[in-house]
Amino acid sequence: MRTGVATLSLSGRLVDKLHAIAAAGFDGVEVFDADLVGCPLPPREVAALCADLGLAIDLFQPVRDAAGVPAHAWAATRRRVVAKLDVAAELGAPVVLLCSHVGADAVADHDVVAEQLRSLGDEAAARGIVLAFEALAWGRHLDRVGQAWDVVRRADHPAVTLAVDTFHVLARGDDGSALAGVPGERIGFLQVADAPLKDMDVLEWSRHFRCFPGQGTLDVTGVVAATLGAGYAGPVSLEVFSDVVRESDQHVTARDAHRSLRFLEDQLALRPGSDGFRVPVTAAPPVPERVDLAFLEVADPDRSPATTGLLAGLGFRHVAQHRSKPVQWWRQGGAHVVLNQTPGADPTAHALGLATPRVEAVAARAKALAWPEVDRTRGDGEALLPGITSPGSTHLFLSADAGSPDHWQDDFVPLPDAPPEGHPGWVGLDHVGLSVEPDRLDEEVGFLRGVLGLVPSAVEEFWEPLGRLRSRALRPAAGAARLVVNVGEGDRGQRRRPGVNQVAFACEDLLAEVRALRARGVALMPVPDNYYVDLAARTDLPPARIEELRAHGVLHDASPDGELLHVYTDVLPTGFYVELLQRTGAYDGYGSVNTQLRLAVQQGAG
């Protein structure tokens, strides 16, 4: 699959963008008109630079409001478009993108638009160029791909073709079926972008929230598959612009962009009929069959008594010692914490252990998708625990299932007085929160989805006392792993440390566990009395039940299928806070209704 990306999808100046795009491994590039206008190099030298970098110039874009103009403006419009065709010819760009008219004076008549495109097609053909006509989702009269195809069909010119942009198609509620009946040879170019689903002005949505495939919620794969299934054989090129890419390092963005096309290619290869595409697509090693949370690794290089005291207060017991490293295994029922006391390690570099049936396959998939691996020393007879660093700087270690040769627990020697495995206690890890920088959220989601096959939910937003928190939960199709990616924005959010920031454990009797925690001296987050007044107002819980929750300082949420009870600690010296929860029935959420309260109390707001 030939890969490309638009220069407007990266920050910086044109020459620097081209170097970053080439370094990331792209085959081609779309040269954005504004980037070229601001570049000191003439078009022929830009073309020479691209050739030296091994990049094909696949497209010159955009030429706006090029057709569908009123008669009195046609001569000036035609002159402007022809001038841009001359620029494209100097660049050696084989295709030029024309956009549907967005102005108030745009002509709605498809025959008029087709006639103007036919005239421009003559000029393009004389220069060896093909025009690709795109229906902008905010076009005045032409805003759907079916309308654009109708105009292209009426123009009936070999140099006038259809441009398919996945965002424009999907933003208007269409899908791949909108391309039914369009011959592949009449599709001149394919542009790809994902986005989170937003109920807002489509132009603002496009400008600020586009992202790379796998990072949003749109059915990008379906539209691309329909395009390739029609017989399109050209580049698959990214056109993403957002607040994030405008501010991020261009090399980081380029690598993330290229990985997203590898992920897209993998998804395409898994679709029925992909072997019939004229564009060959190759699948990466498969996503894990199942992903579970195995253990939390807490960094304790200073061997602080406060850390072991915290674990003991939470009811954990030191049950085993690593056979070759200064690493301890602590257990509370079915909940496992690994205490890494390696001297000199980063005291904030907490890690997460995931269990999956085929460890080596996941490591191979990560490598195929160009994610770096974490170095991991392996002693004789020790488990293979490949580590992968997420974009948000969290280390994820992969363990095989219990009973397999590479199960993480086999690396530990039990202590003589360790309680048996079935000793009563907590159920296990329920979910883990990962804090990332604002410009790494999409990349983190792309990593978790691409490598581990986790499925992202919609973004939730919460007001903090001094900023805003955005959260996005992810879960696998099979398995009990739950991860919540958090981004803090504002004065407090900017100081939030990347990595593990929340650890949630599940239990079967929260009220009893709260009493036990307090008896061991664990300070839980205080809940203002106003919360229970509000709880009584918005629920039909019996007064006695509300009083019981108040007495224990327990928060409550419910769904039609179940109930959640949960408590929090304050943010601990480790840099994360602990949540203890009890799910009943089929409750499947995270207590979002209580998040703003937690943020206010933990940050000391009055």
Protein Blocks (a to p, Z undefined) as FASTA:
>chain_A
ZZdddfklpgcjfklmmmmmmmnopabdcddfklmmmpcbdfklmmmmmmmnopacfbdc
ddehkbopafklmmmmmmmmmmmmmmmmmnopabdcddddfbfkbcfblklmmmmmmmmm
mmmmmnopacdddddfkbfklccfklmmmmmmmnopakbccdddfklmmmnopafklmgo
iafklpmbdcddddddddddfklmmmmmgccehiambdfklmmmmmmmnopabdcddddd
dfklmmmcfklmmmmmmmmmmmmmmmmmmpghklmpfbdcdddddddfbdcdfbdcdddf
kopaklmmmmmmnopacfbdcfkbccddddehjaccdddfbehiafklccdddddfblml
mmmmmmmnopacddddddehiacddddddfkopacdddddehiaklfklmpccdfklccf
klgcdfbdfbdcddddfklmmmmmmmmmmmnopacddddddddfbbcddddddddfbdjb
dcdddddedjklmmpcgdjfbdcdddfblmlmmmmmmmnopacddddfklmmmmmmmpcc
dfklmmmmmmnopacdddfkbccddddddddfkopacdddddehjbfbeolmmmmmmmmm
mnopZZ
